[in-house]
Amino acid sequence: MDINTTRLAYQFGNDGQTESIQIAFNGNMSNNYINATIEIKQDELDNGQSFDDLTKKEIEAIGRKKLSDITAVDEEKQTE
């Protein structure tokens, strides 16, 4: 399934620093659809990284990884 990035939204704190970024994804294949909004917070970045240092491609990669992680099927939980 092709999953496209449809929106990047930055949330700023009172000090003007980026606190988080929301990334919207959508995709479809035949009659199967996915729509998701993923929020990345500063504490989810590697040590020393800041949102201001990241490119759009890097932010999108972090968002896709998080989307993959949270939608993965846990086989052990499926059998309980």
Residue pairs with C-beta under 8 A, 6 or more apart in sequence:
1 27
1 28
1 29
1 32
1 34
2 27
2 29
3 25
3 26
3 27
3 34
3 64
3 67
4 25
4 26
4 27
5 23
5 24
5 25
5 60
5 63
6 24
6 25
6 26
7 22
7 23
7 24
7 37
8 21
8 22
8 23
8 24
8 56
8 59
8 60
9 21
9 22
9 23
9 24
10 18
10 20
10 21
10 51
11 18
11 19
11 20
11 21
11 22
12 18
12 19
13 19
18 42
18 50
18 51
18 52
19 41
19 42
20 39
20 40
20 41
20 42
21 39
21 40
21 51
21 59
21 63
22 37
22 38
22 39
22 40
23 37
23 38
23 39
23 40
23 59
23 60
23 63
24 35
24 36
24 37
25 34
25 35
25 36
25 37
25 38
25 63
25 64
25 67
26 33
26 34
26 35
26 36
27 33
27 34
28 34
34 71
36 67
36 71
38 63
38 66
38 67
38 70
40 59
40 62
40 63
40 66
42 50
42 51
44 62
44 66
45 51
45 54
45 62
51 59
54 62
